[in-house]
Amino acid sequence: MLWPRSGLDSPNTLNARAGSVRAFFCTDARSPRLARADAIGETAGMMTTARTGRVMMLLGLLLGALALGACSSNNAARSGPGLEALATWMTGGFSNARQAQEDPANYKPVVLHIVPIWGDNPQASGSGGVWLYVEQSMADMQQQPYRQRVHHLTALRSGEIRCDVYTLPEPAFAFAGAWDEPTPLDALAPTDLTLSPGCSVVLSRAGDGAFEGGTTGTGCASSIGGSAYATTQIRVTPGEIVSWDRGFDASGRQVWGATAGAYVFTRVSPR
């Protein structure tokens, strides 16, 4: 066991001092009464120091236990069955082909790929939660994705799940098609990414078991098509991801994104 390095004595030091007290008492040239008084005073001081040391040691052990408990509690808040279910439901290859065929005026055919990343990366595992690579492209231009992001899912103590959104280092197109690699984005780490502030999505369980949520307010900055901010609404089930991304200008007028409703992506492959 390590002892605090703050001037407090270990048991070995206290024993050595006790031995010196006994030697001093036997050889002191002063009167036995004075020598005895001095020895008693020093012994009392050592006993007080020893008690103080024990109190400080117990306090240190208590604080250490509390710290470990807090760490365990924080880790527990970042995982759970709901988080695992959401990550599993979001993983795969998805397409809105049927929706685009039924309503070509409002929806274009889009392909969406989401795969887990960094399962063995110590930096990623230390942050808790699940990391996902997300790539979205037009069905006939999959080599040129128009959206590439990394999502970080973490469970909150409230029971909700937060999805933080990160952008890739530029040029992002250098990572196009990474979803199809054995270890996607293995050359990167969380510190290489840039968090998109205000773009996090918080999801909760709906009555039918689906996960539903969206962004909050106007804090997710966007400059696409003259927009000032973007919003996202999402619903996830075992076989579908229903997503509605829209951009608005400073006056609140929608300037990009579907106007008829959300895109409905159906799972078509495991990745």
C-alpha positions in Angstrom: 0.0 0.0 0.0 1.3 3.5 -0.8 1.4 6.1 1.9 0.6 9.8 1.4 3.8 11.7 0.7 2.7 14.7 2.8 5.0 14.5 5.9 2.9 11.8 7.6 4.7 8.8 9.0 4.5 5.2 7.9 4.4 2.3 10.5 8.1 1.6 10.0 9.1 5.2 10.7 6.9 5.3 13.8 8.6 2.1 15.1 12.1 3.5 14.5 11.1 6.7 16.4 9.8 4.6 19.3 13.1 2.8 19.5 15.0 6.1 19.7 12.7 7.2 22.5 13.5 4.2 24.5 17.3 4.7 23.9 17.1 8.3 24.9 15.2 7.5 28.1 17.9 5.0 29.2 20.9 7.2 28.4 19.7 10.7 29.2 22.1 12.5 31.6 19.3 14.6 33.1 17.1 13.4 36.0 15.0 10.3 35.3 11.9 12.4 35.9 12.7 15.0 33.2 13.8 12.3 30.8 10.6 10.3 31.4 8.5 13.5 30.9 10.3 14.3 27.6 9.9 10.7 26.4 6.2 10.7 27.4 5.7 14.0 25.5 7.4 12.8 22.4 5.5 9.5 22.5 2.2 11.3 22.8 3.1 13.4 19.8 3.9 10.3 17.8 0.6 8.8 18.8 -1.2 11.9 17.7 0.7 11.9 14.4 0.0 8.2 13.9 -3.7 8.8 14.5 -3.6 11.7 12.1 -1.9 9.5 9.6 -4.5 6.8 9.9 -7.3 9.3 9.6 -5.7 10.8 6.4 -5.2 7.3 5.0 -8.8 6.3 5.6 -9.9 9.6 4.1 -7.7 9.0 1.1 -9.2 5.5 0.7 -12.7 6.8 1.0 -12.1 9.6 -1.6 -10.5 7.0 -3.9 -13.5 4.7 -3.6 -15.9 7.6 -4.3 -13.8 8.5 -7.4 -13.9 5.0 -8.7 -17.6 4.8 -8.1 -18.1 8.1 -10.0 -16.0 6.7 -12.9 -18.1 3.5 -13.0 -21.3 5.5 -12.9 -20.1 7.7 -15.8 -19.3 4.6 -17.8 -22.6 3.1 -17.0 -24.3 6.2 -18.3 -22.6 5.8 -21.7 -23.8 2.2 -22.4 -26.9 0.1 -22.0 -29.4 -2.1 -23.9 -31.1 0.8 -25.6 -27.8 2.1 -27.0 -26.9 -1.3 -28.3 -30.3 -1.7 -30.0 -30.1 1.7 -31.6 -26.6 1.1 -32.9 -27.7 -2.2 -34.3 -30.8 -0.8 -36.0 -28.8 2.0 -37.5 -26.1 -0.3 -39.0 -26.5 -1.4 -42.6 -27.2 -0.3 -46.1 -30.4 1.6 -46.7 -32.3 2.9 -49.7 -35.5 5.0 -50.3 -35.9 3.5 -53.8 -39.6 2.6 -53.2 -40.4 6.1 -52.0 -38.6 7.7 -54.9 -40.5 5.5 -57.4 -43.8 6.3 -55.8 -43.2 10.1 -55.5 -40.4 11.1 -57.9 -41.5 14.8 -57.8 -40.6 15.1 -54.1 -38.0 12.4 -53.5 -34.8 11.5 -55.3 -33.3 8.0 -54.9 -30.7 8.1 -52.2 -28.4 5.4 -50.7 -27.3 5.4 -47.1 -24.5 3.4 -45.5 -23.8 3.3 -41.7 -21.2 1.1 -40.2 -19.6 0.8 -36.7 -16.0 2.0 -36.4 -13.1 1.9 -34.0 -14.2 -1.1 -32.0 -10.5 -1.8 -31.0 -9.4 1.9 -30.8 -8.4 2.6 -27.1 -9.2 6.3 -27.5 -12.6 5.6 -28.9 -13.5 2.9 -26.4 -12.3 5.1 -23.6 -14.9 7.7 -24.5 -17.7 5.2 -24.2 -20.7 4.7 -26.5 -20.6 3.6 -30.1 -19.0 5.3 -33.1 -20.6 5.1 -36.5 -19.4 6.2 -40.0 -22.3 7.6 -42.1 -22.1 8.0 -45.9 -25.0 9.3 -48.0 -25.1 9.6 -51.8 -27.4 9.7 -54.8 -28.2 6.2 -55.9 -26.5 6.7 -59.3 -23.5 8.5 -57.9 -22.3 6.4 -55.0 -18.7 7.1 -55.7 -19.3 10.8 -54.9 -21.2 11.0 -51.6 -22.7 14.3 -50.7 -22.6 13.7 -47.0 -19.9 12.0 -44.8 -20.1 12.1 -41.1 -19.1 10.3 -37.9 -21.8 9.8 -35.3 -21.1 9.1 -31.6 -23.9 7.5 -29.7 -23.9 7.8 -25.9 -26.6 6.8 -23.4 -27.8 9.5 -20.9 -28.8 8.8 -17.4 -32.3 10.1 -18.3 -32.6 7.0 -20.5 -32.3 9.1 -23.7 -29.5 8.6 -26.3 -27.5 11.5 -27.6 -26.0 11.4 -31.1 -23.1 13.8 -31.6 -22.2 14.7 -35.1 -18.6 15.1 -36.3 -17.1 16.1 -39.7 -14.1 14.3 -41.2 -10.7 16.0 -41.9 -10.5 17.5 -45.4 -10.5 16.3 -48.0 -13.4 14.2 -46.8 -13.9 12.6 -50.2 -10.7 10.8 -49.6 -12.7 8.5 -47.3 -15.5 7.9 -49.7 -16.5 4.2 -49.8 -14.9 3.6 -46.4 -18.1 1.8 -45.3 -17.1 -1.1 -47.5 -13.7 -1.6 -45.9 -12.9 -4.3 -43.3 -11.9 -1.7 -40.8 -13.5 1.7 -41.8 -11.6 4.9 -40.9 -8.9 2.8 -39.1 -6.3 5.5 -40.0 -8.3 8.1 -38.0 -9.1 8.6 -34.3 -11.7 10.8 -32.5 -9.1 13.6 -32.1 -9.0 13.9 -35.9 -12.6 14.8 -36.1 -14.4 18.1 -35.7 -17.6 18.3 -33.6 -20.6 20.1 -35.2 -21.9 22.2 -32.3 -25.6 22.4 -32.0 -26.2 19.5 -34.3 -26.5 16.7 -31.7 -29.7 14.7 -31.8 -31.3 13.4 -28.7 -33.5 10.3 -29.1 -35.9 8.6 -26.8 -38.0 5.4 -26.9 -41.5 5.8 -28.4 -44.5 3.8 -27.3 -44.0 1.4 -30.2 -40.4 0.8 -29.3 -38.9 3.0 -32.0 -36.3 5.6 -31.3 -37.4 9.2 -32.1 -35.7 12.5 -31.7 -34.2 15.6 -33.4 -32.0 18.6 -33.0 -33.0 21.5 -30.7 -33.4 25.1 -31.7 -31.4 26.9 -34.4 -27.8 26.1 -33.2 -26.8 23.7 -36.0 -25.1 26.1 -38.4 -25.4 25.6 -42.1 -24.5 27.6 -45.2 -25.9 25.3 -47.9 -28.2 27.1 -50.4 -28.2 30.3 -48.4 -29.2 28.6 -45.1 -28.3 29.9 -41.7 -29.1 26.7 -39.8 -30.2 23.1 -40.2 -32.6 20.8 -38.4 -32.9 17.1 -38.2 -35.8 14.8 -37.2 -35.3 11.1 -37.1 -37.1 7.9 -36.3 -35.3 4.5 -36.2 -36.9 1.0 -36.2 -35.3 -2.4 -36.8 -35.9 -2.1 -40.6 -36.1 1.6 -41.3 -34.5 5.0 -40.8 -36.9 7.9 -41.3 -35.0 11.1 -41.6 -36.0 14.7 -42.3 -33.1 17.1 -42.8 -33.9 20.7 -43.6 -32.1 24.0 -44.0 -33.5 27.4 -43.1 -32.4 31.0 -43.6 -32.1 33.6 -40.9 -35.8 34.4 -41.2 -36.9 30.8 -40.7 -37.8 30.1 -44.3 -36.9 26.6 -45.6 -34.3 26.8 -48.4 -33.3 23.2 -48.8 -34.4 19.7 -47.9 -37.6 17.8 -48.6 -40.8 19.8 -48.2 -43.3 16.9 -48.5 -42.0 15.0 -45.5 -39.2 12.8 -44.3 -37.1 10.5 -46.4 -37.9 6.8 -45.6 -34.8 4.6 -45.8 -35.4 0.8 -45.8 -32.6 -1.6 -44.9 -31.4 -3.5 -48.0 -28.1 -4.9 -46.8 -26.2 -5.6 -43.5 -23.8 -2.8 -44.3 
